[in-house]
Amino acid sequence: MWDMASVTRKRKDNDERPTAAEKQLLAALERLLKRGESFTEISVQQIIEEAGVSRATFYAYFRDKSHLLIQLTDALRSTLLEKARKWDPSAGEDGAARYARFFIEVITIHRDNHAVLSALRELSSYDASVRDFYTADLEKFDEAVLKTIVDEQASGSTPSDLDAAAASRVIVWGGEQAIARHISVDDGSGDEAFARELGKIWWYGAYRRPAEQPVNESENHRNAEKENRNERRE
């Protein structure tokens, strides 16, 4: 199991820009995936032939093809996480609509990079190290959402009877699976409807979920409504 902290090769002089060879290898893997090749079936030999570099060059930068895939998804995952962290539920009561717009952006990014993200999910299903790396971003997103829910509860905007930890886990991890499933079965025509429904689930299911009424209060409310109906009939 390789050290996830060193998953990206350190460059000299703190230059974080990828070299020409790295770019060629990253682009080569992306092309192969977008052609429909299964990541499991892609060999290092295929990658270096597609990139037009030597095997020695490949191993000078990447430990193996899994390392290459993680490097390929690094910027993408950072972009998605940054977008999620910037979302502010306290920006207004039009949260469901704002969430719908946010999810449209997320779905678009996922569609544009579906082959690469699918490969990462495929790899994470049987490689524990990559699975930890893959889920780390969702854990960070979960933590960020949990904080916003707790903050909204403190301000009185979100009901105190909502279990913040459970709610954030459901909407973050469940939402990620729902998006992946939607993209795999929908041609894009249903993206807006899906984003709208997911936005409402997040907003009205967690952030603005009505507080639960005690049983006796609910019963009193029903009795009062019944009396009002009877009075109107008379």
C-alpha positions, 0 to 999 in steps of 0.5 A: 500500500503506497503512502497517499501523502506522497501520491503526487511526485514532488517536483524540483524547485517547488514547481507544481506545474506538470512537465510536458511528459506528465501532460502527455501521459495524463492526456493519453490515459484520458483519451483511452478512457474516453474511447470506452476502454476499461481502466482495469484492462488498460496496460502501462504499455498502452498508455506509453504508446498512446503518449509516445514516451518511454516506459522509463519516463512513465515510471520517473513520474508515476508509481503505476497506472493507479497513481496516474489516474489519481493525478488525472482526477486531482484538479477535478476533485479539487474543483468540485470540493471548492464549489461545494465549500463555497455554497452558503445556505444562509445567503437567502431563502431561495436555497432550493433554487440555488442548490438546483443551479449548483447541482446542474454545475456539478452534473455538467462537470461529472458528465464532461469527465464521466469516463475518468470519474467512473474509472476512479470509482471502478478502481476504488472498489478493489483498491483500498488505498485508492478507496481511502483517497476517493472517499477523503473528498466526500468526508471533507464535503460531509464535514463542511455540510455538517458545519453549515447545518450546525450553524443554521441550527444555531441561528434558528433557521434549521430545526434543532430536532434535526440530527445534523450528523445523520442528515449531512451523511444522508444528503452528501453520500446519498447525493453522490451515489444518486448523481452517479446513477443518474448520469449512467441512465439519463441522456442529459434530458433529465438533468434539470429535473434531477437537479431541481429535485435533489436541490429540494431534498437538500433544502427542505429535507435538511436545512428548512425541514419543518420542526416536528410537532409533539404528538399531543399538539398534532392531535390538537391541531387536527381536532381544531381543524375538524371543529372548524369544518363542522362549524362551517357546515352549520 
